[in-house]
Amino acid sequence: MNLLKKLSPLYNLAIFYFVISFILRIVLFFHPITQTSFSITESLKIFSLGLISDFFVFVIASGFMWLYLIFISNSKYNKPSGYIVLALLCALFLYVASGKSILDEYGGALPRIALLFIGIKTVLFGAFLFLPKLRDKIRFWLFAFVVFLYVLLILQNGLSEYFFWNEFGVKYNFIAVNYLIYTNEVIGNIMQSYPVVPISSALFIITAAITYFIVKRSKNYLTEIPDFSEKLKISILYIGLFLVSLIVIPDLAKTENSKNVFVNELQSNGLYKFYLAFQNSKLDYFKFYKTIPEQKAFAILKQQIPAISGKNNLQQIKNDAAETRKNVVLITIESLSADFMKMYGNTQNITPFLDSLAQKSLVFTNIYAAGNRTVRGLEAVTLCLPPTAGESVVKREDNKNKFSTGAVFKQKGYTVKFLYGGDAFFDNMQDFYSGNGYQILDKSSFKPEEITFSNVWGVCDEDMYTKAISVMNAEAKENKPFFNHIMTVSNHRPFTYPENKIDIPGNIKSRDGGVKYTDYALRRFFEMAEKQPWFKNTVFVIVADHCASSAGKTELPLDKYRIPALIYSPEMKPEKYTKLMSQIDVMPTLFGLLHFDYESKFFGHDVFKADYSPRAFIATYQDLGLIKDNVLTVLSPKQKIRQFQLKQNLKDNISPDCQIYYDQIPLQSEKTDLVNQTISYYQSASYLLKEKEYQFKDFDVIAKNSKLYAKVR
C-alpha cells in the first residue's frame, strides 16, 4: 500500500474540512453583517492564509483519528496476548467502577466518562476477540462511525460559526466560551430561535451521505491494514506535522493584522479563535497591557477626578441643596441600540413610547455603553468603573462587597433590590448582586398564575413589570424609599413575546418585533405605575445594557456602543444633555440630581458638575478604549496602543448631537497625553480591583443589620 492510500482516511476528511471552511468563508464574506468591501489583496489574504491556517488546525484536530488508525490491527487478538489485554481492560473497568480511582479525586463527570469509554472499549475488544468471523464487519462499522463523528463535528462547527457570526459579526470569541457554561439558556435559545428539527434532520442526512463517500474512498485502509513499519512511517509524518502546527498556527495568527477587522476575522480559523478565547478568559492588566508608574497613573487620574488623592479614588461628594429621598427605578433594557430610536434616525417607529418619553425627560444624547454584553452594562451602572480586561467583575470570583450604587442607596436608608425575569444564576448575576447587598427577585419568585408568557430567557417583560409593580406597592407601605434595578429580557433572540400586543407577530422572531414589544411593555409599566400613590415621588432611569450588535469594520466601532439613556420624573422639566459621557456616569449623575452627599469610589462622574471632562469608555474583553477630544485611544494585549481620529459621518435629518456614525482614521503621530490618560483610567481601575481597594468598607455592618442577603421569594 503506497503512502497516499495509507493516509486516505486523513486526507479525505481534510479535503472535506477545507471545502466546508472555504464555503463558510464565502458565505461570511458576503453576509449582510460584513459591512465592508475587500480589495483583491485582502481577499487573497483571507482565502490563502485562511486555507493554510485550516490545514495546520486540522492536523491538530485529527489527532484522535491518527490514534484510532494506528491501533487498528489483527495481531493484538492472537493468543495469549488477546486474553491478557482483555483481562487488563476488565481490571481497569473494575478499578474505575470502584469509586476509589485517581479520577474520583477530580470529581465531576470525569469518572463516569472514563467508565463509559473503558466499558465500550472492553466490550468491543471482547467482540473482536471472540467473534473473529464478524471482526471485519464490526471494524468497518466502527470505522464508519468514527468518520461519521468527524464529518458531523465539521459540519456542526461550520453551522455554529455561521450562527455565531450572524449574531456577533465575528468568529468565536470569549462569548462562545461562556456559552459552554450556560448550556440551558444557550441550547434553549437555539431551540427557540431556529428550526432545529429541520436543520438537525438535514444535518444528519448530509452527514450520512458524506460519510458514505469518505468511507468508500478510505476503506482500503481496512482491507490492507498497514504493518508496524508502515504505521511507524505514518506516525513520524503525523507527529512531525503536529509539532510544526504548534509553531505555525500562532505565527499565522500574527498575520491577522489588517486595519479592517473583518479581514482578520475571515482569515482566522474559528477553532483556534475558540482556543485563544478559552486561554484568555482572564487577563492580568499588568502583564498584558502598557503601564506607567503607579504614582503617575493616579496623578493623571487626579487631573480627571480632582477630588481624589494618593493611590486611591476616594472622593467626598458634596451638594449645596438638601437631599431628595425619592424612590428610584433603574431599568436596564436588553440590547437596545441608539439607532432603534427616532431621534437617532430610525424611521420604523419601533420605539414609539420611548420616543415620546424622551420628549418629557432628561435625555442623554451622546452616551456610550461600556461593553457589548449584559454583564458589562450591569457592571457599569452598578459599580460605575471602567470595563477592565478579561471578564466583567460580575462574573469574577472576587465580585462581592464592592462599592456600588446599591451601597450608596442603602446608606441613605433605601431598600435595594435586583429584579430579573430570568434565572439570576445566568451570567453569575445572583452571586454578584446578593454578594453586594441586593435582594434578588427572579423567575423563581413568580407564581404560575403570574406568568402569561415565557421563553428560554425568562418571563416576558409585561409579567416582570407587573410583578415589579406589586413589589413596589408593598415597599411603599414600609415608609422607606426604594431602589429597584430591573433587567429586561424580551429584546433577545429568539425575540418571542405574547401575540396580539404589537403589529409584528411574535412567531416570526424578528429583532424589530423584540424591540417594539420591549417598548410596548415599558408603556404598560408606566401606565400601571402612574396609577400608584408612589409614582409622583419616583425617579425612573432607563438605559440600555449594550447595543444589539457589536460587529463593525474596527475592533471598537462607535455606532455599536451608542445607546439611549434618559431620566424621567413626573415633576422634572425636559432637558437634553448633549456632551459626551459614559454609561458609568448615569448613576453618579442621578445622585447629583438627588443632591446626595456621600463618600464615593466611583470612576463615574456627575456630568453636571463643573469639573466634569467629557469622555467615554468602550471595550471588548481585551480591547480597552477611551473616547476623548474626538480621538479614540485603544489599549490591547502585548502593550499595543492605537489611536484614531474620529470624523463624523453625517446623516441627513438627524440633529448634530444624535449623529452616531464616525470614520476612524489611524493617527500617524501619537497623542501622548490621551494615551497616558487612557492608561491611567484602566491601570488604576485594575489596580484598585486587584488590591481590593474598591470594596465597600461598611458593607458587613449594613448587611448584618438589614439582612441584605435575604432573597425575595
MIRORO-728965 format. One record per residue (C-alpha): x, y, z; chain; residue number from 0. Coordinates in steps of 0.05 Angstrom, whole numbers, plus 5000, padded with zeros to 4 digits. Each point is the difference from the previous one (the first is absolute). Layout:
N
  east  north    up  kette   nr
     X      Y     Z      A  NUM
...
***
This chain:
713
  east  north    up  kette   nr
  5000   5000  5000      A    0
  5031   5066  4979      A    1
  5004   5061  5045      A    2
  4938   5034  4970      A    3
  4956   4939  5015      A    4
  5028   4996  5070      A    5
  4978   5071  5013      A    6
  4933   4995  4963      A    7
  4954   5007  5062      A    8
  5038   5062  5022      A    9
  5007   5035  4934      A   10
  4927   4987  4980      A   11
  4976   5030  5065      A   12
  5049   5058  4990      A   13
  4973   5015  4930      A   14
  4930   5000  5028      A   15
  5020   5047  5057      A   16
  5034   5048  4950      A   17
  4938   5001  4956      A   18
  4955   5016  5059      A   19
  5047   5054  5024      A   20
  5005   5031  4930      A   21
  4924   5000  4992      A   22
  4992   5031  5069      A   23
  5049   5055  4983      A   24
  4962   5015  4936      A   25
  4934   5003  5037      A   26
  5028   5045  5055      A   27
  5037   5042  4948      A   28
  4934   5019  4969      A   29
  4959   4999  5064      A   30
  4959   5065  5012      A   31
  5033   5010  5067      A   32
  5068   5003  4966      A   33
  4994   5075  4990      A   34
  5060   5013  4956      A   35
  5031   4987  4932      A   36
  5066   4965  4988      A   37
  5058   5015  4954      A   38
  5029   4944  4956      A   39
  5060   4997  5047      A   40
  4956   4993  5061      A   41
  4957   4947  4966      A   42
  5062   4960  4982      A   43
  5026   5006  5070      A   44
  4933   4976  5029      A   45
  4996   4938  4958      A   46
  5074   4981  4992      A   47
  5024   5010  5071      A   48
  4933   4975  5025      A   49
  5010   4934  4962      A   50
  5070   4992  5028      A   51
  4974   5012  5070      A   52
  4944   4949  4989      A   53
  5051   4948  4978      A   54
  5042   5005  5063      A   55
  4939   5004  5046      A   56
  4973   4937  4967      A   57
  5067   4965  5014      A   58
  4989   5015  5074      A   59
  4927   4981  4999      A   60
  5012   4934  4965      A   61
  5042   4973  5058      A   62
  4945   4954  5023      A   63
  4991   4971  4930      A   64
  5075   4987  4996      A   65
  5000   4963  5066      A   66
  4939   4960  4979      A   67
  5032   4979  4934      A   68
  5068   4979  5027      A   69
  4967   4954  5051      A   70
  4960   4962  4947      A   71
  5032   4931  4994      A   72
  4985   4926  5003      A   73
  5063   4976  5036      A   74
  4978   5027  5067      A   75
  4942   4949  5001      A   76
  5048   4941  4995      A   77
  5006   4952  5058      A   78
  5020   5011  5055      A   79
  5012   5075  4991      A   80
  4926   5012  4984      A   81
  4977   4968  5066      A   82
  5052   5039  5039      A   83
  4977   5066  4970      A   84
  4927   4983  5013      A   85
  5016   4982  5072      A   86
  5036   5066  5009      A   87
  4941   5038  4971      A   88
  4952   4965  5047      A   89
  5045   5015  5059      A   90
  5004   5073  4980      A   91
  4925   5003  4993      A   92
  4990   4971  5070      A   93
  5052   5048  5029      A   94
  4964   5061  4972      A   95
  4932   4972  5019      A   96
  5023   4990  5073      A   97
  4994   5075  5013      A   98
  5070   5002  5030      A   99
  5040   5014  4937      A  100
  5045   5060  4991      A  101
  4947   5029  4954      A  102
  4952   5006  5058      A  103
  5047   5050  5033      A  104
  4983   5048  4944      A  105
  4926   4989  5009      A  106
  4947   5024  4951      A  107
  4982   4959  4939      A  108
  5071   4976  4985      A  109
  4994   4932  5035      A  110
  4934   4985  4965      A  111
  5027   5020  4932      A  112
  5062   4957  5011      A  113
  4957   4941  5023      A  114
  4956   5006  4938      A  115
  5060   5004  4953      A  116
  5037   4941  5032      A  117
  4935   4959  5002      A  118
  4988   5011  4925      A  119
  5073   4985  4985      A  120
  4996   4935  5041      A  121
  4936   4976  4966      A  122
  5027   5015  4930      A  123
  5067   4966  5015      A  124
  4962   4938  5025      A  125
  4958   4999  4937      A  126
  5062   5004  4956      A  127
  5034   4945  5041      A  128
  4943   4950  5004      A  129
  4965   5013  4934      A  130
  5057   4998  4948      A  131
  4952   4986  4943      A  132
  4963   5066  5014      A  133
  5064   5039  5013      A  134
  5003   5033  4931      A  135
  4927   5021  5002      A  136
  5005   5028  5071      A  137
  5064   5036  4981      A  138
  4968   5029  4938      A  139
  4939   5027  5037      A  140
  5044   5027  5056      A  141
  5044   5035  4948      A  142
  4938   5028  4967      A  143
  4975   5025  5067      A  144
  5066   5036  5015      A  145
  4998   5033  4931      A  146
  4927   5018  5011      A  147
  5019   5035  5065      A  148
  5055   5040  4966      A  149
  4954   5020  4943      A  150
  4945   5019  5048      A  151
  5047   5042  5043      A  152
  5028   5036  4938      A  153
  4930   5016  4975      A  154
  4975   5019  5069      A  155
  5059   5046  5011      A  156
  4987   5033  4932      A  157
  4927   5012  5020      A  158
  5020   5026  5068      A  159
  5051   5048  4971      A  160
  4946   5026  4952      A  161
  4948   5010  5054      A  162
  5052   5033  5045      A  163
  5020   5047  4944      A  164
  4926   5013  4987      A  165
  4993   5023  5072      A  166
  5066   5035  5014      A  167
  5036   5012  4934      A  168
  5064   4965  5022      A  169
  5029   4930  5005      A  170
  4998   4966  5068      A  171
  5021   5044  5057      A  172
  4992   5002  5076      A  173
  4925   5000  4994      A  174
  5003   4931  4968      A  175
  5039   4975  5060      A  176
  4946   5026  5046      A  177
  4949   4964  4959      A  178
  5031   4934  5022      A  179
  4984   5019  5072      A  180
  4928   5021  4993      A  181
  4977   4941  4957      A  182
  4927   5002  5022      A  183
  4989   5072  4977      A  184
  5043   4993  4938      A  185
  4970   4934  4976      A  186
  4931   5026  5017      A  187
  5014   5064  4961      A  188
  5022   4959  4939      A  189
  4939   4956  5006      A  190
  4954   5060  5001      A  191
  5037   5043  4949      A  192
  5011   4951  4943      A  193
  4963   4942  4967      A  194
  5042   4949  5037      A  195
  4964   4937  4979      A  196
  5005   5014  4925      A  197
  5072   5024  5007      A  198
  5019   4939  5041      A  199
  4965   4952  4953      A  200
  5035   5031  4940      A  201
  5066   5000  5037      A  202
  4996   4925  5016      A  203
  4978   4982  4929      A  204
  5057   5041  4970      A  205
  5049   4971  5051      A  206
  4979   4929  4982      A  207
  5007   5013  4925      A  208
  5069   5031  5007      A  209
  5022   4945  5048      A  210
  4980   4949  4948      A  211
  5045   5031  4947      A  212
  5059   5011  5047      A  213
  4995   4928  5027      A  214
  4995   4973  4929      A  215
  5063   5038  4980      A  216
  5037   4982  5064      A  217
  4981   4928  5016      A  218
  5063   4974  4965      A  219
  5035   5017  5066      A  220
  4958   4943  5032      A  221
  5009   4950  4943      A  222
  5075   5010  5001      A  223
  5017   5018  5072      A  224
  5070   5030  5003      A  225
  5052   4960  5036      A  226
  5042   5027  5058      A  227
  5054   5032  4956      A  228
  4948   5034  4957      A  229
  4963   5026  5061      A  230
  5066   5025  5027      A  231
  5011   5041  4936      A  232
  4929   5028  5004      A  233
  5011   5018  5073      A  234
  5067   5034  4986      A  235
  4967   5041  4945      A  236
  4940   5018  5043      A  237
  5040   5017  5062      A  238
  5046   5043  4958      A  239
  4941   5039  4971      A  240
  4969   5004  5070      A  241
  5062   5033  5028      A  242
  5006   5047  4941      A  243
  4926   5019  5009      A  244
  5013   5020  5072      A  245
  5050   5051  4975      A  246
  4967   5023  4935      A  247
  4928   5011  5026      A  248
  5019   5056  5049      A  249
  5046   5031  4948      A  250
  4943   5001  4949      A  251
  4956   5033  5052      A  252
  5050   5057  5003      A  253
  4985   5015  4927      A  254
  4929   5017  5018      A  255
  5022   5072  5006      A  256
  4957   5038  4950      A  257
  4968   5066  5019      A  258
  4935   4970  4976      A  259
  4977   4952  5055      A  260
  4957   4960  4951      A  261
  5063   4981  4961      A  262
  5031   4973  5064      A  263
  4937   4963  5021      A  264
  4988   4968  4932      A  265
  5073   4979  4995      A  266
  5001   4969  5068      A  267
  4982   4928  5017      A  268
  4939   4995  5046      A  269
  5026   4942  5041      A  270
  5066   5034  5015      A  271
  4962   5064  5017      A  272
  4959   4960  5049      A  273
  5063   4972  5032      A  274
  5029   5070  5007      A  275
  4936   5025  5031      A  276
  5001   4943  5050      A  277
  5073   5014  5018      A  278
  4990   5075  5007      A  279
  4937   5000  5043      A  280
  5042   5032  5055      A  281
  5045   5057  4980      A  282
  5047   5031  5050      A  283
  5004   5073  4980      A  284
  5070   5008  5029      A  285
  5026   4941  4961      A  286
  4969   5013  4932      A  287
  4989   5075  4994      A  288
  5041   5063  4997      A  289
  5012   5028  5070      A  290
  5029   5063  5031      A  291
  5027   5009  5071      A  292
  4942   4995  5050      A  293
  5013   5069  5030      A  294
  4997   5030  4930      A  295
  4936   4962  4983      A  296
  4964   5027  5061      A  297
  5029   5069  4990      A  298
  4970   5001  4930      A  299
  4935   4971  5027      A  300
  4997   5058  5050      A  301
  5002   5048  4941      A  302
  4936   4967  4975      A  303
  4969   4990  5070      A  304
  5027   5059  5041      A  305
  4969   4977  5066      A  306
  5044   4938  5007      A  307
  5068   4996  5033      A  308
  5055   4948  5005      A  309
  4995   4929  4972      A  310
  4924   4996  5005      A  311
  4939   5032  4970      A  312
  4964   5017  5065      A  313
  4960   5065  4994      A  314
  4953   5040  5043      A  315
  4939   5019  4959      A  316
  4965   5062  5026      A  317
  4938   5036  4975      A  318
  4974   5068  5020      A  319
  4926   4983  5000      A  320
  4963   4955  5048      A  321
  4998   4926  4983      A  322
  4938   4973  4965      A  323
  4982   4929  5022      A  324
  4958   4981  4939      A  325
  4988   4928  4981      A  326
  5044   4978  4942      A  327
  4984   4949  4947      A  328
  5059   4982  4955      A  329
  4980   4962  4937      A  330
  5057   4970  4959      A  331
  4970   4979  4933      A  332
  5029   4940  4964      A  333
  5037   5015  4934      A  334
  4970   5069  4986      A  335
  5042   5036  4948      A  336
  4994   5075  4993      A  337
  4982   4994  4927      A  338
  4935   4965  5018      A  339
  4972   5067  5023      A  340
  4970   5054  4956      A  341
  5047   5056  5023      A  342
  5060   4960  4974      A  343
  4969   4992  4931      A  344
  4957   4938  5005      A  345
  4938   5005  4957      A  346
  4967   4933  5017      A  347
  4963   5026  5062      A  348
  5021   4941  5043      A  349
  5010   5041  5064      A  350
  4940   5046  5000      A  351
  4994   5003  5076      A  352
  5074   5012  5013      A  353
  4998   5053  4945      A  354
  4943   5036  5036      A  355
  5030   4990  5069      A  356
  5066   5031  4976      A  357
  4962   5064  4985      A  358
  4980   5005  5074      A  359
  5066   4978  5031      A  360
  5072   5018  5013      A  361
  5028   4964  4940      A  362
  5074   4986  4989      A  363
  5011   5001  4925      A  364
  5075   4985  4998      A  365
  5011   4941  5046      A  366
  5039   4936  4988      A  367
  4992   4930  5029      A  368
  5062   4974  5036      A  369
  4998   4933  4964      A  370
  4962   4953  4955      A  371
  4971   4951  5051      A  372
  4946   5005  5053      A  373
  5050   4989  5057      A  374
  5040   5060  4976      A  375
  4938   5044  5001      A  376
  4981   4975  5069      A  377
  5071   5011  5024      A  378
  4999   5071  4972      A  379
  4936   5023  5035      A  380
  5014   4962  5064      A  381
  5075   5011  5012      A  382
  5009   5062  4957      A  383
  5072   4983  4981      A  384
  5033   4990  4932      A  385
  4995   4930  4968      A  386
  5064   4965  5020      A  387
  5034   4946  4958      A  388
  4973   4929  4998      A  389
  4934   4981  5031      A  390
  4953   5050  5031      A  391
  5005   5008  5075      A  392
  4930   4971  5002      A  393
  5028   4932  4980      A  394
  5064   5000  5040      A  395
  5011   4963  5064      A  396
  5019   5064  5036      A  397
  4935   5036  4984      A  398
  4970   5012  5070      A  399
  4999   5058  5048      A  400
  5017   5050  4946      A  401
  4984   5074  5003      A  402
  4934   5002  4962      A  403
  4940   5044  4985      A  404
  4960   4953  5045      A  405
  5048   5014  5057      A  406
  4990   5075  4993      A  407
  4924   4991  5000      A  408
  5005   4954  5060      A  409
  5038   5052  5039      A  410
  4944   5049  4986      A  411
  4948   4953  5030      A  412
  4973   4969  4935      A  413
  4978   4929  4990      A  414
  5041   4972  4942      A  415
  4978   4946  4951      A  416
  5021   4969  4934      A  417
  4941   4975  4959      A  418
  5011   4953  4941      A  419
  4950   4961  4959      A  420
  5048   4943  4988      A  421
  5042   4955  5043      A  422
  5049   5044  5039      A  423
  5050   4943  4998      A  424
  5013   5019  4928      A  425
  5062   5042  4990      A  426
  5013   4995  5075      A  427
  4950   5055  5015      A  428
  4974   4966  5063      A  429
  5069   4993  5030      A  430
  5020   5071  4982      A  431
  4938   5037  5023      A  432
  4987   4960  5063      A  433
  5074   5007  5018      A  434
  4993   5076  4993      A  435
  4940   5009  5044      A  436
  4942   4995  4951      A  437
  4939   4959  5014      A  438
  4985   4959  4938      A  439
  4933   4986  4967      A  440
  5005   4956  4938      A  441
  4958   4950  4961      A  442
  4999   4952  5059      A  443
  4961   5052  5039      A  444
  4941   4998  4952      A  445
  4938   4960  5015      A  446
  4973   4960  4941      A  447
  4940   5046  4993      A  448
  5047   5060  4995      A  449
  5032   4974  4936      A  450
  4961   5013  4936      A  451
  5058   4988  4952      A  452
  5072   4977  5006      A  453
  5056   4975  4957      A  454
  5069   4972  5014      A  455
  5024   5067  5028      A  456
  4943   5009  5049      A  457
  4932   5032  5008      A  458
  4979   5053  4951      A  459
  5012   5072  5018      A  460
  4926   5013  5014      A  461
  5000   4946  5053      A  462
  5064   5028  5030      A  463
  4971   5070  5004      A  464
  4935   4975  5030      A  465
  5040   4964  5053      A  466
  5042   5062  5011      A  467
  4938   5043  5012      A  468
  4975   4952  5054      A  469
  5069   5000  5032      A  470
  5004   5076  5001      A  471
  4929   5006  5027      A  472
  5022   4957  5059      A  473
  5064   5040  5009      A  474
  4963   5066  5000      A  475
  4961   4978  5061      A  476
  5065   4993  5039      A  477
  5009   5076  5000      A  478
  5071   4992  4973      A  479
  5025   5022  4932      A  480
  5016   4943  4953      A  481
  5051   4988  4945      A  482
  4982   4946  4952      A  483
  5045   4979  4942      A  484
  4960   4964  4946      A  485
  5035   4961  4944      A  486
  4956   4984  4940      A  487
  5005   4937  4957      A  488
  4950   5005  4942      A  489
  5045   5035  4950      A  490
  5045   4939  4991      A  491
  5001   4945  4949      A  492
  4955   4961  4989      A  493
  4958   5065  5003      A  494
  4936   4965  5020      A  495
  4946   5035  5040      A  496
  4925   4998  5012      A  497
  4957   5005  4938      A  498
  4951   5057  4984      A  499
  5041   5051  5038      A  500
  5034   5036  4942      A  501
  4992   4999  4925      A  502
  5059   4953  4990      A  503
  4982   4927  5014      A  504
  5043   4966  5053      A  505
  5006   4936  4960      A  506
  5043   5032  4946      A  507
  5055   5011  5051      A  508
  5025   5067  4974      A  509
  5047   5049  5034      A  510
  4953   5057  4983      A  511
  4944   4962  5034      A  512
  5042   4989  5062      A  513
  5016   5075  5004      A  514
  4928   5021  4988      A  515
  4972   4951  5052      A  516
  5052   5024  5050      A  517
  4977   5071  4988      A  518
  4927   4978  5006      A  519
  5013   4966  5066      A  520
  5035   5062  5026      A  521
  4938   5041  4982      A  522
  4956   4951  5038      A  523
  5047   5006  5060      A  524
  4993   5076  5002      A  525
  4925   4995  4991      A  526
  4997   4956  5061      A  527
  5050   5042  5039      A  528
  4963   5065  4988      A  529
  4941   4972  5039      A  530
  5041   4985  5062      A  531
  5007   5049  5058      A  532
  5076   4996  4999      A  533
  5006   5020  4926      A  534
  5008   5076  5009      A  535
  5055   4989  5051      A  536
  5040   4954  4954      A  537
  5057   5011  4951      A  538
  5006   4952  4941      A  539
  5067   4987  4968      A  540
  4998   4964  4933      A  541
  5064   4977  4966      A  542
  5021   4945  4952      A  543
  5048   4947  5026      A  544
  5035   4998  4932      A  545
  4984   5004  4926      A  546
  4966   4947  4958      A  547
  5064   4984  4961      A  548
  5074   5012  5010      A  549
  5024   4984  4930      A  550
  5036   5053  4959      A  551
  5060   5014  4957      A  552
  5042   5018  5061      A  553
  5010   4965  5067      A  554
  4961   5055  5035      A  555
  4949   5029  4951      A  556
  4969   5060  5035      A  557
  4930   4992  4971      A  558
  4997   4930  5032      A  559
  5009   5031  5070      A  560
  4953   5060  4994      A  561
  4940   4988  5045      A  562
  4938   5039  5022      A  563
  4995   5024  5072      A  564
  4951   5045  5036      A  565
  4977   5020  5069      A  566
  4925   5014  5010      A  567
  4962   5027  5059      A  568
  4929   5027  4997      A  569
  5023   5068  5026      A  570
  5064   5005  4959      A  571
  5006   5050  4944      A  572
  5021   4971  4933      A  573
  5073   5010  4983      A  574
  5053   4976  4952      A  575
  5071   4986  5022      A  576
  5042   4997  4937      A  577
  5072   4994  5026      A  578
  5039   4935  4993      A  579
  4990   4953  5060      A  580
  5007   4928  5022      A  581
  4951   4948  5025      A  582
  5038   5002  5066      A  583
  4979   5074  5010      A  584
  4925   4987  5001      A  585
  4992   4983  5074      A  586
  5049   5051  5027      A  587
  4962   5052  4960      A  588
  4935   4976  5031      A  589
  5030   5006  5069      A  590
  5018   5071  4983      A  591
  4928   5014  4978      A  592
  4977   4972  5067      A  593
  5052   5045  5034      A  594
  5031   4941  5037      A  595
  5060   5012  5045      A  596
  5042   4937  5002      A  597
  5069   4970  5001      A  598
  5014   4973  4931      A  599
  5049   4953  4965      A  600
  4966   5006  4933      A  601
  5038   5015  4937      A  602
  4933   5023  4972      A  603
  4987   5074  5005      A  604
  4941   5046  5010      A  605
  5000   5030  4931      A  606
  4968   5065  5024      A  607
  5059   5016  5046      A  608
  5046   5055  4977      A  609
  5062   4955  5004      A  610
  4971   4947  4953      A  611
  5044   4988  4939      A  612
  4960   4965  4944      A  613
  5026   4930  4983      A  614
  4972   4930  4991      A  615
  5026   4930  5011      A  616
  4986   4944  4950      A  617
  5030   4930  5001      A  618
  4999   4928  4980      A  619
  5029   4949  5048      A  620
  5070   5018  4976      A  621
  4998   5066  4961      A  622
  4992   5059  5048      A  623
  4980   5066  4970      A  624
  4994   5073  5021      A  625
  4963   5051  4958      A  626
  5023   5070  5015      A  627
  5014   5064  4960      A  628
  4975   4967  4937      A  629
  5052   4945  5005      A  630
  4991   4927  5016      A  631
  5059   4969  5037      A  632
  5002   4925  5005      A  633
  5043   4958  5046      A  634
  5009   4927  4981      A  635
  5040   4940  5026      A  636
  5075   4996  4987      A  637
  5005   5074  5019      A  638
  4969   5020  4934      A  639
  4972   5071  4993      A  640
  4961   5029  4941      A  641
  4967   5068  4991      A  642
  4947   5022  4950      A  643
  4976   5069  4981      A  644
  4925   5000  5000      A  645
  4967   5032  4940      A  646
  4925   5006  5004      A  647
  4963   4966  4942      A  648
  4939   5045  4998      A  649
  4931   4973  4983      A  650
  4944   5044  4975      A  651
  4942   5022  5043      A  652
  5034   4982  5066      A  653
  5020   5053  5051      A  654
  5075   5010  5011      A  655
  4998   4970  5070      A  656
  4967   4936  4975      A  657
  5049   4984  4944      A  658
  5029   4932  5017      A  659
  5044   4981  4941      A  660
  5074   5015  4998      A  661
  5057   4984  4955      A  662
  5060   4977  5040      A  663
  5064   5027  4968      A  664
  5065   4971  5029      A  665
  5044   5055  5030      A  666
  5070   5005  4971      A  667
  5029   5033  5062      A  668
  4981   4981  5071      A  669
  4962   5047  5045      A  670
  5039   4982  5062      A  671
  4955   5037  5049      A  672
  4940   4959  4978      A  673
  5040   4936  5002      A  674
  5021   5014  5072      A  675
  4929   5018  5020      A  676
  4974   4935  4971      A  677
  5053   4960  5035      A  678
  4987   5038  5064      A  679
  4926   4983  5001      A  680
  5007   4927  4984      A  681
  5063   4987  5040      A  682
  4973   5034  5063      A  683
  4933   4963  4994      A  684
  5037   4934  4992      A  685
  5046   5017  5058      A  686
  4943   5016  5047      A  687
  4964   4936  4983      A  688
  5063   4958  5007      A  689
  5019   5031  5067      A  690
  4928   4995  5025      A  691
  4996   5076  5007      A  692
  4933   5004  4965      A  693
  4965   4969  5060      A  694
  4942   5030  5039      A  695
  5031   5004  5069      A  696
  4934   5003  5040      A  697
  4967   4944  4960      A  698
  5002   4947  5054      A  699
  4967   5044  5053      A  700
  4945   5023  4954      A  701
  4989   4931  4972      A  702
  4993   4971  5070      A  703
  4953   5053  5024      A  704
  4956   5000  4939      A  705
  5004   4925  4982      A  706
  5019   5019  4929      A  707
  5016   4930  4980      A  708
  4928   4978  5007      A  709
  4971   4979  4932      A  710
  4929   5021  4985      A  711
  4954   4942  4984      A  712
***
